[in-house]
Structures are given as structure tokens and as C-alpha cells.
């Protein structure tokens, strides 16, 4: 009897780590609405209206929900950067898909490549970015954004020539907004990585896995 009990205790001891591992794989599990903090209640209410309705349990918002004070500010930032800068959707979405390419974020790419094309970006531009090539069919204003962001990502610097073109076209405010837009989607990409969020493939060109995604 004592031997049987010992075996049972050992089995239980080995089973517990497995259970813990299984629990840990469910990252940012849904929270019972009864346990929402005041800030989470405000966040959840915000998620019931507009273009993000019903997404409080979806990444990246379920990650932001863990720190709703940050999440509320992130939504405000997102709203301004996507729709309040005065940039054409074609240019805003280009900045977003460049950020998606930098992070190799299939989720962001899948969501925003179609919006870029809908906004007027030549599909070939996105296809080249997905393949790690410098796009050959960019318009002048698109090429300025591409160079501004890719030099930052690749070189951790911006050449004087690129800065001068960006300032002449978009001004210092525009440069700030473009970089902020790409940076915000870096936060989004990190939330998606943390949540291990996957996305179903679509018809868009797929991001190639490359050592260097922005060529010289």
C-alpha cells in the first residue's frame, strides 16, 4: 500500500509541471468581466463601438487590456496616426507595411497590405517589399517614406539626402508622424509576438523569411 501511495505521489509531482506548462501556453487569457478594473471597463466600453467593435479579446488588444491605462493611450495614438495626420491612406498604409516587413509580422501584413492597395498603392510595391527587394514602381512621395524608414531600420541612421527630401516633402511634423506610425506598429508587432498570435493566410504576397529585409 505504501509503495502504491509513493508511486501515486510521484506521478502527481510529475503531472503538475505539465499542467503548469499547458496553462502558460495560454497567454493573455480572457478575464471575467466581473473582475475588470475601472480602466478595463473603460477599455472594454471603447471596444464596443467603431471599427474595433468586439476586439477586446483579440490581439493586440487583449495584450493592451492587461495594462488598460496604456491601452487607452495606445488607442488614442493609433486613431491619430492612422487617420489624423493628413497623410493619404496610401502613404500611411505604406509606412505600416514597412513596419510589418521589418518585424516579419504576418498578422500586420495580412491586415494592412490590402488596405495599402485599396488606398492606391501599386500592388507590385508591396510584393517587392514582401520579397525583400527595393520596390521599382514607387511614386516619389512613396520612395521618400520607404527610404526614411528603411534607413532607420537597416542603418540606425538617416542620410542627409534622405532627411532633406523628407523635410522638403513632409516637413518636420510629417517626418515625426511617419516615424511615430511605424513605431506604433512596432509596439503592435511586439504584442502579437508576446501573444503568439497567428493569422490565416490570404491572397496577399507572403513575407519571405530573410536575413536582410531592406537591401542597400
Secondary structure by P-SEA (a helix, b strand, c coil): caaaaaaaaaaaaaaaaaaaaaaaaccccccccccccaaaaaaaaaacccccccccccaaaaaaaacaaaaaaaaaaaaaaaccccccaaaaaaaaaaaaaaaccaaaaaacaaaaaaacccaaaaaaaaaccccccccaaaaaaaaaaaaaaacccccaaaaaaaaacccaaaaaaaaaaaaaaaaaaaaaaaaccccccccccccccccccccc
